[in-house]
Amino acid sequence: QVQLVESGGGLVQAGGSLRLSCAASGRTFSIYGMGWYRQAPGKQRELIAAITSGGTTTYADSVKGRFTISRDNAKNAVYLQMNSLKPEDTAVYYCNTNPPGLGRIGSYWGQGTQVTVSS
């Protein structure tokens, strides 16, 4: 009934690391490109990392070199390894298809997972 469930967020100090997980429902997961999005207070939701159905990755300049997106189609899962975290990474992180809203999987946004980075 819930298509996307994010987990793994938390409170970390600057320079620390977190690994976010996104669990998706449905047999068609593997055909969609997926992305991690984040939304900070007062800002629009933005795409920060994306991975195609074939495994090609792309990143926003703000996270390039620090974050790594990956997927495990056998587990219907997408991951975001976040290293060298900065206070400006503080946001609610969401997963969805890329572009968002595709198929059953992308029909609804999950609740996201909060990442807070202290200085």
C-alpha positions as CSV (number, residue, x, y, z in Angstrom):
1,Q,0.0,0.0,0.0
2,V,3.0,2.3,0.6
3,Q,5.1,2.5,-2.6
4,L,8.2,4.2,-1.2
5,V,9.7,4.1,2.2
6,E,12.8,6.1,3.1
7,S,15.0,5.3,6.1
8,G,18.4,5.8,7.5
9,G,18.4,9.5,8.4
10,G,19.6,10.9,11.6
11,L,21.6,13.5,13.4
12,V,25.3,13.6,12.6
13,Q,28.2,16.0,13.0
14,A,29.7,17.8,10.0
15,G,32.2,15.5,8.3
16,G,30.2,12.4,9.2
17,S,28.4,9.8,7.1
18,L,25.0,8.3,6.7
19,R,23.5,5.7,4.4
20,L,19.9,6.2,3.3
21,S,17.7,3.4,2.1
22,C,14.6,3.5,-0.1
23,A,12.4,0.5,-0.3
24,A,10.0,0.4,-3.2
25,S,7.0,-1.8,-4.0
26,G,6.1,-3.4,-7.3
27,R,7.5,-5.7,-9.9
28,T,8.3,-2.8,-12.3
29,F,10.9,-1.1,-10.1
30,S,13.8,-2.1,-12.3
31,I,12.5,-0.3,-15.4
32,Y,12.5,3.2,-13.8
33,G,15.3,5.6,-13.3
34,M,15.3,6.6,-9.6
35,G,16.4,9.6,-7.7
36,W,17.1,11.0,-4.3
37,Y,15.5,14.4,-3.6
38,R,15.8,16.7,-0.7
39,Q,13.9,19.6,0.7
40,A,15.2,22.0,3.2
41,P,12.9,24.4,5.1
42,G,11.7,27.2,2.9
43,K,13.2,25.7,-0.2
44,Q,11.9,23.7,-3.1
45,R,12.4,20.0,-3.3
46,E,15.5,19.3,-5.5
47,L,17.0,16.3,-7.2
48,I,20.4,15.6,-5.8
49,A,21.3,12.2,-7.2
50,A,19.9,10.0,-9.9
51,I,20.4,6.5,-11.3
52,T,19.0,5.2,-14.5
53,S,17.6,1.8,-15.0
54,G,20.9,0.8,-16.5
55,G,22.9,2.1,-13.6
56,T,24.2,5.4,-14.9
57,T,24.5,8.0,-12.2
58,T,24.4,11.7,-12.0
59,Y,24.7,14.2,-9.2
60,A,24.0,17.8,-8.4
61,D,27.1,19.9,-8.1
62,S,26.4,20.4,-4.4
63,V,26.9,16.7,-3.6
64,K,29.2,15.5,-6.3
65,G,32.1,13.7,-4.9
66,R,30.5,13.2,-1.5
67,F,27.3,11.2,-2.2
68,T,26.9,8.0,-4.1
69,I,23.6,6.6,-5.3
70,S,23.2,2.9,-6.0
71,R,20.4,0.4,-6.5
72,D,19.7,-3.2,-5.9
73,N,16.9,-4.4,-8.2
74,A,16.6,-7.7,-6.5
75,K,15.7,-5.9,-3.3
76,N,13.6,-3.1,-4.9
77,A,15.9,-0.7,-3.2
78,V,17.8,2.5,-3.8
79,Y,20.6,3.7,-1.5
80,L,22.4,7.0,-0.9
81,Q,25.8,6.9,0.7
82,M,26.5,10.3,2.1
83,N,30.0,11.2,3.2
84,S,31.6,14.4,4.4
85,L,28.3,15.8,5.4
86,K,27.9,19.5,5.7
87,P,25.3,21.6,7.7
88,E,23.8,22.7,4.4
89,D,22.9,19.0,3.7
90,T,20.3,19.3,6.4
91,A,16.9,18.5,4.8
92,V,14.3,15.8,4.5
93,Y,15.4,13.3,1.9
94,Y,13.0,11.5,-0.4
95,C,13.2,8.9,-3.1
96,N,11.1,8.7,-6.2
97,T,11.3,7.9,-9.9
98,N,13.4,10.2,-12.1
99,P,11.6,12.1,-13.3
100,P,9.2,11.9,-10.3
101,G,5.7,10.6,-10.6
102,L,6.2,7.6,-12.9
103,G,4.1,4.5,-12.6
104,R,2.6,3.2,-9.4
105,I,5.9,3.5,-7.6
106,G,6.2,7.3,-8.1
107,S,2.5,8.1,-7.6
108,Y,3.0,9.3,-4.1
109,W,5.9,10.8,-2.1
110,G,6.8,9.0,1.0
111,Q,7.3,10.8,4.3
112,G,11.0,11.1,3.7
113,T,13.8,10.7,6.2
114,Q,15.3,13.6,8.1
115,V,19.0,14.3,7.9
116,T,20.4,16.9,10.3
117,V,24.0,17.8,10.2
118,S,25.4,19.9,13.1
119,S,28.4,22.1,12.8
